[in-house]
């Protein structure tokens, strides 16, 4: 079963799909959302199995890489 993505979650998922993988900082810059709000939305997407996190994938201050799962890609269709 595909999770229902609201408009903001869908926007985040589409950005990650477009970028291949993204950091929270990069998503914040593209969405102009407060980082705390963005982290809450990303955590929900992780719990739903739409997004996975690869810890310390980026060097420097970018940190973790956020990628869509297969379920995430199917949820965008």
C-alpha positions as MATLAB code, in Angstrom:
seq = 'XXXXXXXXXXXXXXXXXXXXXXXXXXXXXXXXXXXXXXXXXXXXXXXXXXXXXXXXXXXXXXXXXXXXXXXXXXXXX';
ca = [
       0.000    0.000    0.000;
       1.309    3.450   -0.925;
       1.294    6.108    1.792;
      -0.753    9.223    1.063;
       1.595   12.157    0.609;
       0.291   15.604    1.431;
       1.421   18.537   -0.719;
       4.454   19.411    1.424;
       5.628   15.789    1.753;
       5.189   15.322   -1.993;
       7.248   18.463   -2.648;
      10.086   17.116   -0.482;
       9.916   13.667   -2.101;
       9.994   15.203   -5.599;
      13.051   17.290   -4.700;
      14.877   14.211   -3.383;
      13.886   12.242   -6.505;
      15.139   15.049   -8.741;
      18.458   15.356   -6.893;
      19.056   11.608   -6.439;
      20.041   12.217   -2.830;
      19.951   15.369   -0.770;
      20.937   16.699    2.622;
      18.575   18.438    5.026;
      20.483   21.678    4.427;
      19.996   21.411    0.672;
      16.286   20.686    1.075;
      15.937   23.604    3.463;
      17.551   25.935    0.925;
      15.230   24.751   -1.838;
      11.996   24.767    0.196;
      12.780   27.767    2.437;
      11.144   25.853    5.313;
      12.374   26.191    8.901;
      14.844   23.371    9.607;
      12.837   22.115   12.611;
       9.659   21.820   10.500;
      11.572   20.147    7.683;
      13.103   17.601   10.068;
       9.646   16.687   11.393;
       8.363   16.138    7.835;
      11.433   14.091    6.872;
      11.091   11.954   10.012;
       7.475   11.201    9.064;
       8.581   10.228    5.552;
      11.234    7.943    7.054;
       8.653    6.283    9.333;
       6.340    5.766    6.332;
       9.193    4.071    4.451;
       9.264    6.710    1.697;
      12.722    8.109    2.527;
      15.867    6.429    3.852;
      18.813    8.143    5.485;
      22.464    7.262    4.864;
      24.420    8.609    7.820;
      27.477   10.799    7.171;
      27.304   10.276    3.398;
      28.302   13.876    2.662;
      31.510   15.483    3.880;
      31.470   18.685    5.883;
      28.319   20.256    7.269;
      25.935   18.490    4.918;
      25.929   15.207    6.882;
      23.342   12.555    6.040;
      22.044   11.754    2.568;
      18.281   11.427    2.148;
      17.153    9.119   -0.646;
      13.810    7.822   -1.809;
      13.044    4.149   -1.329;
      11.260    2.047   -3.947;
       8.048    2.743   -2.049;
       8.871    6.444   -2.230;
       9.200    6.376   -6.006;
       5.968    4.396   -6.338;
       4.194    6.879   -4.056;
       4.997    9.700   -6.483;
       3.243    8.019   -9.409;
];
